[in-house]
Amino acid sequence: MSDIAIRVEKLGKRYRIGQRERYLTLRDTIARYFTAPFRLFRRNDQSPFPNPQSHNSYIWALKDVSFEVRQGEVVGIIGRNGAGKSTLLKILARITEPTEGYAEVRGRVGSLLEVGTGFHPELTGRENIYMSGAVLGMRKREIDKKFDEIVAFAELEKFIDTPVKYYSSGMYVRLAFAVAAHLDPEILLVDEVLAVGDAAFQKKCLGKMEDVAKEGRTVLFVSHNMAAVTQLCHYSVWLDEGHIVKKGESQEVVEAYLSTVNTQIPERKWSYPGDAPGDDRVRLLGARILQNGKISSVVDINQPLQIEIEFGVLRPVSNLITGVNLYDAQGVCLFSSCDWRPNHLLPGVYRKRVHIPGPFLAEGRFRVLVQLVFYEPDIKSAVVPNALCFEAVDSDHPLSVRGLYKGKWPGVVRPYLNWDEAEYVGSLSTIEVNGLNVMS
């Protein structure tokens, strides 16, 4: 028996743009059938069905998309807005049909594609839970078994018998996710709806998706949160303008995607010393970001990295100071580091590295200022702002500070600090709450 849960083969979806397609009556259909040969001779066909090859009338949201997902896999779908991610999930959820190719889905599908998908606004939360379960093909006793767990997860005990049209967007999405995740779908499709919830809700939902995956169910997860994708998904698919750009191991796919989204400079070189920054004593010949011995535009914050500086000494010098400043995307200087050790350098090419431990940086984009200076008391040879630019991402690592939480994490740096174990001090006999003595 095959372990393939989803098979997508040469899938394509075309939409008509510019005008609405009107619905034809039976009379219209019969009339069009008999007049079809005559329309071939009309150069400007004004019918509601123009030539499918007309680029002015149609757009391909998906084109020639093929991949497979095995049972129990958690697969990330990433890409820019309009890349075709949501269209793909709608086809897999059987909301819309493909124009070409096919998508084979084996198993019961639970989908959360937008806030309140499948909910009837006039029905209460309780009624919508049972309706959603029925749509998934579940029996009433199966839904009864899961009902209390769904309501507790959504934290809507007080409002479960209120029509959902009165729910806020946060209440809507809490109930929608709880239903989709708890009614035992064999395949769970989740679009970027988690952005609606607060941090606590995102943490709970992402933890639930991990639990679903551990139970052997399949998850397709669309998100712009690269930290969540790299931690939740072992495999990812990158879509751009309806085509698959890259698919494979999540860390590699995310790195490739971010390298095109952001303007990154992992390496800077000056081949001709006369054009390089500096003076008649030293010249800056190059600088680069290294991780695991390779030049990297996207680095894992849980692993150490190095900033390497290459410079040329034109005549004997003493006490040359090499330094770097690291800035975040908002222009905040996270740190400045210089090598003040005394030295005497003869003419030649030299290379130095400064080591940044992991974990230390937070996620985000960083810029590096590189400098070569002599302190006499303040003489500079080369100061290059924005010499390098790189992206830092979090990964599923034992030392990850965020733990199971995949949402936004505060702080400009993210060091892994040692915490002591909880020390037992003694028994708790009586505590005072709001002026009242409460026995423990």
C-alpha positions in Angstrom: 0.0 0.0 0.0 1.4 3.4 -1.0 2.3 5.9 1.8 1.7 8.9 -0.4 -0.9 11.2 1.1 -0.8 13.9 -1.6 0.3 13.6 -5.2 0.3 16.7 -7.4 1.1 16.2 -11.1 1.5 19.0 -13.6 -1.1 21.0 -11.8 -2.3 24.3 -13.3 -5.0 26.8 -12.5 -6.0 29.6 -14.8 -8.2 32.6 -13.9 -9.9 35.0 -16.2 -9.2 38.7 -15.5 -10.7 42.0 -16.7 -14.3 41.0 -16.8 -16.8 38.6 -15.2 -17.8 35.5 -16.9 -21.6 35.3 -17.2 -23.6 32.2 -16.6 -25.2 30.7 -19.7 -28.7 29.3 -19.9 -29.5 26.1 -21.8 -30.8 28.2 -24.7 -27.5 30.1 -24.8 -25.5 26.9 -24.8 -27.5 25.4 -27.7 -27.3 28.6 -29.7 -23.5 28.8 -29.2 -23.2 25.2 -30.3 -24.8 25.9 -33.7 -23.1 29.3 -34.2 -19.6 28.1 -33.3 -18.4 27.6 -36.9 -19.4 31.1 -37.9 -17.5 32.7 -35.0 -14.3 31.3 -36.4 -14.5 33.9 -39.1 -14.9 36.8 -36.7 -11.7 38.6 -36.0 -12.9 40.3 -32.9 -14.9 37.7 -31.0 -16.8 39.6 -28.3 -18.2 36.5 -26.7 -17.6 35.9 -22.9 -15.1 33.2 -23.9 -12.1 34.7 -25.6 -9.1 32.8 -26.9 -7.6 30.9 -24.0 -4.2 31.8 -25.2 -5.0 35.5 -24.9 -2.5 36.9 -22.3 -4.7 39.9 -21.8 -7.7 37.9 -20.6 -6.2 35.1 -18.5 -3.6 34.6 -15.8 -2.0 31.4 -14.5 -2.1 31.3 -10.7 -0.4 27.8 -10.9 1.4 26.2 -13.8 3.1 22.8 -14.1 3.3 22.2 -10.3 4.3 18.7 -9.3 5.3 17.2 -5.9 4.5 14.4 -3.5 3.8 14.4 0.3 4.1 11.3 2.3 1.9 10.4 5.2 2.9 12.0 8.4 5.1 14.7 6.8 4.8 18.4 7.6 5.4 20.4 4.5 5.9 24.1 4.3 4.7 26.2 1.3 6.5 29.5 1.0 6.6 32.4 -1.5 5.7 36.0 -2.0 2.1 37.2 -2.0 0.4 36.1 -5.2 2.7 33.2 -5.7 -0.1 30.7 -5.8 0.1 29.2 -2.3 -3.5 29.7 -1.3 -4.7 28.6 -4.7 -2.8 25.3 -4.3 -4.5 24.7 -0.9 -7.9 25.5 -2.3 -7.4 22.9 -5.0 -6.3 20.3 -2.5 -9.3 21.2 -0.3 -11.6 20.7 -3.3 -12.8 24.2 -3.1 -11.9 24.9 -6.7 -11.0 22.7 -9.6 -7.6 22.8 -11.5 -7.5 23.9 -15.1 -5.0 21.2 -16.0 -3.2 18.3 -14.3 -4.5 16.7 -11.2 -4.1 16.5 -7.4 -4.7 13.2 -5.6 -5.5 13.4 -1.9 -5.8 10.3 0.1 -7.5 10.8 3.4 -10.0 13.0 5.2 -9.0 16.7 4.8 -9.4 19.4 7.4 -8.6 22.9 6.1 -8.1 26.3 7.7 -7.7 28.6 4.7 -9.2 31.8 6.0 -10.9 33.1 9.0 -14.2 31.3 9.6 -13.9 29.0 6.5 -17.0 26.8 6.3 -18.8 28.5 9.2 -22.4 29.7 8.9 -22.6 33.1 10.6 -26.2 32.5 11.8 -25.3 29.3 13.6 -23.8 29.2 17.1 -20.3 28.0 17.8 -21.7 24.7 19.0 -23.7 24.2 15.9 -20.8 25.1 13.6 -18.6 22.5 15.4 -21.1 19.7 14.6 -21.7 21.0 11.1 -17.9 21.0 10.4 -17.6 17.5 11.8 -20.4 16.3 9.6 -18.7 17.8 6.5 -15.6 15.9 7.4 -17.7 12.7 7.5 -17.6 12.2 11.3 -20.4 10.7 13.3 -22.1 12.6 16.1 -20.6 10.4 18.8 -17.1 11.1 17.4 -17.8 14.9 17.6 -19.2 14.5 21.1 -16.0 12.9 22.2 -13.9 15.8 20.9 -16.3 18.6 21.7 -15.1 19.6 25.2 -11.5 19.5 24.0 -12.3 21.8 21.1 -14.1 24.4 23.2 -11.3 24.4 25.9 -8.6 24.9 23.2 -10.6 27.8 21.6 -11.2 29.3 25.1 -14.8 30.1 24.1 -16.8 28.3 26.9 -18.9 31.5 27.6 -19.7 32.1 23.9 -20.1 28.6 22.5 -23.9 29.1 22.2 -23.6 32.6 20.6 -24.0 33.0 16.8 -20.5 33.2 15.3 -21.5 36.4 13.4 -21.0 38.2 16.8 -17.5 36.8 17.2 -14.4 38.9 16.8 -11.8 37.9 14.2 -9.7 36.4 17.0 -12.6 34.3 18.4 -13.4 33.2 14.9 -10.0 31.9 14.1 -9.6 30.3 17.5 -12.7 28.2 17.0 -11.9 27.5 13.3 -8.4 26.2 14.1 -9.7 24.2 17.1 -12.3 22.5 14.9 -9.8 21.8 12.0 -7.1 20.4 14.3 -9.2 18.3 16.7 -11.7 16.6 14.4 -9.1 14.0 13.4 -8.4 15.0 9.8 -5.8 12.7 8.2 -4.6 15.8 6.2 -4.5 19.3 7.7 -4.2 22.3 5.4 -3.3 25.5 7.2 -3.0 28.9 5.4 -1.5 32.1 6.9 -4.5 32.6 9.2 -2.4 32.2 12.4 -1.2 35.8 11.9 -4.6 36.9 13.1 -4.1 35.5 16.6 -2.1 36.9 19.4 1.3 35.5 20.5 -0.2 33.1 23.0 -2.7 31.8 20.5 0.0 31.3 17.8 2.1 29.4 20.3 -0.8 27.1 21.2 -1.6 26.5 17.5 1.9 25.8 16.4 2.3 23.4 19.3 -0.9 21.6 18.3 0.4 21.3 14.7 3.5 19.6 16.1 1.2 17.2 18.1 -0.8 16.5 14.9 2.4 15.7 13.0 3.6 13.4 15.8 0.4 11.4 15.6 1.3 10.5 12.0 -1.1 12.9 10.3 -0.1 15.1 7.3 0.2 18.9 7.4 0.6 21.4 4.7 1.5 24.7 6.2 1.5 28.0 4.3 3.3 30.8 6.1 5.5 33.9 5.8 7.0 33.1 9.2 10.3 31.5 8.2 11.1 30.5 11.8 7.9 28.5 12.0 8.5 26.9 8.6 12.1 25.8 9.4 11.1 24.4 12.9 7.8 22.7 11.9 8.6 21.5 8.4 11.3 19.1 7.4 10.4 19.6 3.7 9.3 22.8 1.9 8.1 24.0 -1.5 8.9 27.5 -2.8 6.4 28.9 -5.2 6.9 32.0 -7.3 4.4 33.3 -10.0 2.6 29.9 -10.0 5.8 27.8 -10.6 7.9 25.7 -8.2 11.3 27.4 -7.9 12.8 25.0 -5.4 11.7 22.0 -3.2 13.6 20.0 -0.7 14.9 20.3 2.9 13.3 23.3 4.6 16.5 25.1 5.7 18.0 25.0 2.2 14.7 26.2 0.6 14.2 29.0 3.1 17.8 30.2 2.6 17.3 30.2 -1.2 14.0 32.1 -0.8 15.4 34.7 1.6 18.4 35.3 -0.6 16.1 36.6 -3.4 13.7 38.5 -1.2 16.3 40.5 0.6 19.3 42.5 -0.7 22.1 40.6 0.9 25.9 41.0 0.6 27.6 38.0 2.1 30.9 38.8 0.5 32.6 42.0 -0.7 35.9 42.0 -2.7 38.1 44.6 -4.2 40.3 42.9 -6.8 42.5 45.9 -7.6 44.2 47.3 -4.5 44.2 50.8 -6.0 40.4 50.9 -5.8 40.2 49.3 -2.4 39.3 51.4 0.7 42.4 52.5 2.7 45.5 54.7 2.4 49.2 54.3 1.6 49.7 51.9 4.6 46.8 49.4 4.4 43.9 48.5 2.1 40.8 46.6 2.7 40.7 43.8 0.1 37.6 41.9 1.1 35.2 40.8 3.8 32.7 37.9 4.1 30.2 36.1 6.4 31.1 32.5 7.1 29.2 29.7 8.7 30.3 26.1 8.7 33.3 27.1 6.6 31.1 28.5 3.7 30.1 32.0 2.6 26.5 32.4 3.8 23.9 35.0 3.1 21.5 33.3 5.5 22.8 32.1 8.8 21.4 29.9 11.6 21.4 31.9 14.9 22.0 28.7 16.9 25.3 28.1 15.2 28.5 30.1 15.5 29.5 32.4 12.6 32.5 34.4 11.6 33.1 37.7 9.9 36.3 37.5 7.9 38.4 40.5 6.9 41.1 40.4 4.3 43.5 43.3 3.9 46.8 44.2 2.3 49.7 45.9 4.1 51.6 48.1 1.7 54.5 49.0 4.0 55.6 47.9 7.5 53.0 49.0 10.1 52.5 48.6 13.8 49.4 48.3 16.0 46.8 48.1 13.2 43.3 47.7 14.7 40.7 45.7 12.9 37.1 46.1 13.9 33.5 45.5 13.0 30.2 47.1 14.1 27.0 45.1 13.7 23.6 46.9 13.1 20.1 45.5 12.9 17.5 46.5 10.3 16.4 49.5 12.4 20.0 50.8 12.4 20.6 50.0 16.1 24.2 49.1 16.8 24.1 45.7 18.5 27.8 45.7 19.3 31.3 47.0 18.2 34.3 44.7 18.4 37.9 45.6 17.8 41.2 43.7 18.1 43.5 46.0 20.1 46.4 43.6 20.5 49.8 45.0 19.7 51.2 43.9 16.3 53.8 44.5 13.8 53.0 43.6 10.2 55.2 43.4 7.2 54.0 44.0 3.6 51.7 41.3 2.3 48.1 40.1 2.4 46.5 39.1 5.7 43.3 37.6 6.9 41.5 37.8 10.3 38.3 36.5 11.6 36.0 37.6 14.5 33.9 34.8 16.0 30.2 35.3 17.0 29.0 32.5 19.2 25.7 30.8 18.7 23.1 31.3 20.0 23.5 35.0 20.3 21.8 37.0 17.5 18.1 37.4 17.1 16.3 36.8 13.8 16.4 39.5 11.2 18.6 41.3 8.8 22.0 42.7 9.8 24.5 45.1 8.4 28.3 45.1 9.1 30.6 48.0 9.2 34.2 47.0 8.7 37.2 49.2 9.7 41.0 49.3 9.7 42.3 52.0 12.0 45.4 53.2 13.8 44.9 54.8 17.2 47.4 57.7 17.3 45.1 58.8 19.0 42.5 58.7 16.2 43.7 58.0 12.7 41.6 55.9 10.3 42.6 54.1 7.2 39.4 52.4 6.1 35.9 52.6 7.4 33.2 50.9 5.2 29.6 51.1 6.4 27.2 48.4 5.0 30.2 46.4 3.8 28.2 43.2 4.4 24.5 42.4 4.8 23.0 39.0 5.8 19.9 37.4 7.2 19.7 35.4 10.4 17.0 32.8 11.0 16.1 30.4 13.8 16.1 26.7 13.4 14.9 23.6 15.2 17.9 23.3 17.5 18.2 21.9 21.0 19.6 25.3 22.2 16.9 27.4 20.5 15.9 30.0 23.0 12.3 30.1 21.7 11.7 26.4 22.5 8.4 25.3 21.2 7.1 28.8 20.5 7.3 29.8 16.8 5.9 33.3 16.9 7.7 36.6 17.2 10.3 36.7 20.0 11.4 40.0 21.5 15.0 41.3 21.9 17.8 42.5 19.7 20.0 39.6 20.7 19.1 36.1 21.8 21.8 34.5 24.0 21.2 31.1 25.6 21.5 31.8 29.3 21.9 29.1 32.0 19.0 28.8 34.4 19.2 27.0 37.8 16.9 24.2 38.6 13.9 25.1 40.9 15.1 24.9 44.4 12.7 23.6 47.0 12.6 26.1 49.9 9.8 24.7 52.1 6.1 23.9 52.3 3.4 26.5 51.6 0.9 26.8 54.4 -0.9 30.0 54.0 -0.8 32.7 51.3 -2.6 36.0 51.3 -4.6 37.0 48.2 -6.3 40.4 48.1 -6.2 40.6 51.9 -7.7 37.1 52.4 -5.9 34.2 53.9 -6.1 31.2 51.6 -4.9 27.8 52.8 -2.8 25.9 50.2 
